[in-house]
Amino acid sequence: MTDTPLANTYPHRTPKGPRKPRDPDAPAHYRLSTETWEIILKEYREGATAPFLALKWRVSQHAVRKRITQHGATKRDWGDAQAIGQALAREAELEEARRNSPEAVAARLFTGIAELDETEAGDPAALARVATRASGRAMTGRLWAEARALVGLAEGYARLADRAARGRGDAWAQEPDEAAYEAVRRKLLGTDTEDGEPVWPEAD
């Protein structure tokens, strides 16, 4: 009889202990379709990193980098596209800001109605007519603040024209009809109500 331990018994065999739990984030070695790899590569081009994609899709980083190399995937094209898109969006924002600037709005209000010759440019009556027409255009465009400002401008020019006519002693210069003048003023200002309250909505 021999003293040699039996095969597969201690100390020739290490006793089995509890198994090490599997890492849930370890690569699963799935066989992914071409369509799935296209999604992964698209995410890479859009800024995702290889380690992030490996963890997200449970593939090895080696597999991700291999596909990147095979398909020539690069972030340069995506970066260029992003830069171009942002530049175009910024250009559109600036153009919109220019279109809505006070100067541009005023220019549109006077387009086609402010073509005065040298003589008319110094005539308060002609300027009052231009301001009144521009105020009407602003009102129909719901630009209440601009319409009110132009009404005030028209009133100022109308008073200048009236004083100039009185100073010249023109035969046709008559005493202004204050009631009629006030009615026009109230209508333009949007206060043509019994209590004199504004009928225009408040400007935003």
C-alpha positions as CSV (number, residue, x, y, z in Angstrom):
1,M,0.0,0.0,0.0
2,T,1.3,3.4,-0.9
3,D,1.1,6.7,0.9
4,T,0.6,8.7,-2.3
5,P,-2.7,10.6,-2.2
6,L,-5.4,9.7,-4.7
7,A,-5.5,11.6,-7.9
8,N,-7.7,14.8,-8.0
9,T,-7.6,15.0,-4.2
10,Y,-6.0,17.5,-2.0
11,P,-3.2,18.7,-2.1
12,H,-3.0,17.9,-5.9
13,R,-6.3,19.6,-6.6
14,T,-7.1,23.1,-5.3
15,P,-10.5,23.1,-3.7
16,K,-13.1,25.0,-5.7
17,G,-14.2,28.3,-4.2
18,P,-17.0,30.7,-5.1
19,R,-16.7,31.9,-8.7
20,K,-15.7,35.5,-9.4
21,P,-18.8,37.4,-10.5
22,R,-18.7,38.4,-14.2
23,D,-18.2,42.1,-14.9
24,P,-21.5,43.3,-16.4
25,D,-19.6,45.9,-18.5
26,A,-17.2,43.4,-20.0
27,P,-17.4,42.9,-23.8
28,A,-20.1,40.5,-24.7
29,H,-18.5,39.6,-28.0
30,Y,-21.7,40.0,-29.9
31,R,-21.7,39.6,-33.7
32,L,-23.1,42.9,-34.6
33,S,-24.6,43.6,-38.0
34,T,-23.2,46.1,-40.5
35,E,-26.1,48.5,-39.7
36,T,-25.3,48.4,-36.0
37,W,-21.6,49.2,-36.7
38,E,-22.8,52.1,-38.9
39,I,-24.6,53.5,-35.9
40,I,-21.5,53.1,-33.7
41,L,-19.3,54.8,-36.3
42,K,-21.8,57.6,-36.7
43,E,-21.7,58.2,-33.0
44,Y,-17.9,58.2,-33.1
45,R,-17.9,60.8,-35.9
46,E,-20.3,62.9,-33.8
47,G,-17.9,63.1,-30.9
48,A,-18.2,59.9,-28.9
49,T,-14.9,58.2,-27.8
50,A,-13.8,54.6,-28.4
51,P,-13.9,53.7,-24.7
52,F,-17.4,55.2,-24.3
53,L,-18.7,53.3,-27.3
54,A,-17.1,50.1,-26.2
55,L,-18.8,50.4,-22.8
56,K,-22.1,51.4,-24.3
57,W,-22.3,48.7,-26.9
58,R,-20.4,46.0,-24.9
59,V,-17.8,45.5,-27.5
60,S,-14.0,45.6,-27.1
61,Q,-12.2,48.8,-27.7
62,H,-10.0,46.9,-30.1
63,A,-13.1,46.0,-32.2
64,V,-14.2,49.7,-32.2
65,R,-10.8,51.0,-33.2
66,K,-10.5,48.3,-35.9
67,R,-13.8,49.4,-37.5
68,I,-12.7,53.0,-37.2
69,T,-9.6,52.2,-39.2
70,Q,-11.3,50.0,-41.7
71,H,-13.9,52.6,-42.6
72,G,-11.7,55.6,-42.3
73,A,-14.1,57.2,-39.8
74,T,-12.8,60.6,-38.7
75,K,-14.2,63.4,-36.6
76,R,-12.8,66.0,-39.0
77,D,-15.7,65.9,-41.4
78,W,-18.2,66.1,-38.5
79,G,-16.3,69.0,-37.0
80,D,-16.3,70.8,-40.3
81,A,-20.0,70.2,-40.7
82,Q,-20.7,71.4,-37.2
83,A,-18.6,74.6,-37.7
84,I,-20.3,75.4,-41.0
85,G,-23.8,74.8,-39.5
86,Q,-23.0,77.0,-36.5
87,A,-21.6,79.8,-38.8
88,L,-24.7,79.7,-41.0
89,A,-27.0,79.8,-38.0
90,R,-25.1,82.7,-36.6
91,E,-25.2,84.5,-39.9
92,A,-29.0,84.0,-40.0
93,E,-29.3,85.4,-36.4
94,L,-27.3,88.5,-37.3
95,E,-29.4,89.0,-40.5
96,E,-32.6,88.7,-38.4
97,A,-31.2,91.2,-35.9
98,R,-30.4,93.6,-38.7
99,R,-33.9,93.3,-40.2
100,N,-35.5,94.0,-36.8
101,S,-33.2,96.8,-35.8
102,P,-34.9,100.2,-35.2
103,E,-33.0,101.7,-38.2
104,A,-34.2,98.9,-40.5
105,V,-37.8,99.1,-39.3
106,A,-37.8,102.9,-39.8
107,A,-36.4,102.5,-43.3
108,R,-39.2,100.0,-44.2
109,L,-41.9,102.4,-42.8
110,F,-40.7,105.2,-45.1
111,T,-40.0,103.1,-48.2
112,G,-41.8,104.6,-51.2
113,I,-43.3,107.5,-49.3
114,A,-40.3,109.6,-48.4
115,E,-39.1,110.6,-51.9
116,L,-39.1,114.3,-51.5
117,D,-37.3,116.8,-53.7
118,E,-35.1,119.6,-52.2
119,T,-38.0,122.0,-51.8
120,E,-40.3,119.5,-50.2
121,A,-37.6,118.3,-47.8
122,G,-37.7,121.7,-46.2
123,D,-41.5,122.0,-46.2
124,P,-43.0,121.1,-42.8
125,A,-46.4,120.4,-44.4
126,A,-44.8,117.9,-46.8
127,L,-42.9,116.3,-43.9
128,A,-46.1,116.1,-41.8
129,R,-47.8,114.2,-44.7
130,V,-44.9,111.8,-44.9
131,A,-44.9,111.2,-41.1
132,T,-48.6,110.6,-41.1
133,R,-48.4,108.0,-43.9
134,A,-45.6,106.3,-42.2
135,S,-47.6,106.2,-38.9
136,G,-50.5,104.6,-40.8
137,R,-48.2,102.0,-42.2
138,A,-46.7,101.3,-38.7
139,M,-50.2,101.0,-37.3
140,T,-51.4,98.5,-39.9
141,G,-48.2,96.5,-39.2
142,R,-49.1,96.5,-35.4
143,L,-45.9,98.5,-34.6
144,W,-47.7,100.5,-31.9
145,A,-44.7,102.3,-30.4
146,E,-43.5,103.4,-33.8
147,A,-46.9,104.5,-34.9
148,R,-47.3,106.7,-31.8
149,A,-43.9,108.3,-32.3
150,L,-44.6,109.1,-35.9
151,V,-48.0,110.7,-34.9
152,G,-46.1,113.0,-32.6
153,L,-43.6,113.8,-35.4
154,A,-46.5,114.5,-37.8
155,E,-48.1,116.8,-35.2
156,G,-44.9,118.7,-34.7
157,Y,-44.4,119.3,-38.4
158,A,-48.1,120.2,-38.8
159,R,-47.7,122.9,-36.2
160,L,-44.5,124.2,-37.8
161,A,-46.3,124.4,-41.2
162,D,-49.2,126.2,-39.5
163,R,-46.9,128.8,-37.9
164,A,-45.0,129.2,-41.2
165,A,-48.2,129.9,-43.1
166,R,-49.3,132.4,-40.4
167,G,-45.9,134.1,-40.6
168,R,-46.1,134.5,-44.4
169,G,-49.6,135.9,-44.1
170,D,-50.8,133.7,-46.8
171,A,-54.2,134.6,-48.0
172,W,-55.2,130.9,-47.9
173,A,-53.9,130.4,-44.4
174,Q,-56.9,130.0,-42.2
175,E,-57.4,129.5,-38.5
176,P,-57.0,125.8,-37.8
177,D,-60.2,124.0,-36.9
178,E,-59.1,122.8,-33.4
179,A,-62.0,120.4,-33.1
180,A,-61.2,118.7,-36.4
181,Y,-57.5,118.7,-35.6
182,E,-58.1,117.1,-32.2
183,A,-60.4,114.5,-33.8
184,V,-57.6,113.5,-36.3
185,R,-55.0,113.5,-33.5
186,R,-57.1,111.2,-31.3
187,K,-57.8,108.8,-34.1
188,L,-54.1,108.5,-34.9
189,L,-53.2,108.2,-31.3
190,G,-55.8,105.5,-30.8
191,T,-57.8,107.4,-28.2
192,D,-60.9,108.0,-30.2
193,T,-63.2,106.9,-27.4
194,E,-65.6,108.7,-25.1
195,D,-63.3,108.4,-22.1
196,G,-60.1,109.1,-24.0
197,E,-58.6,105.8,-23.1
198,P,-56.1,104.3,-25.6
199,V,-57.6,101.7,-27.9
200,W,-54.3,100.5,-29.1
201,P,-52.7,97.6,-27.3
202,E,-49.7,98.3,-25.2
203,A,-46.4,97.9,-27.1
204,D,-44.5,94.8,-26.2
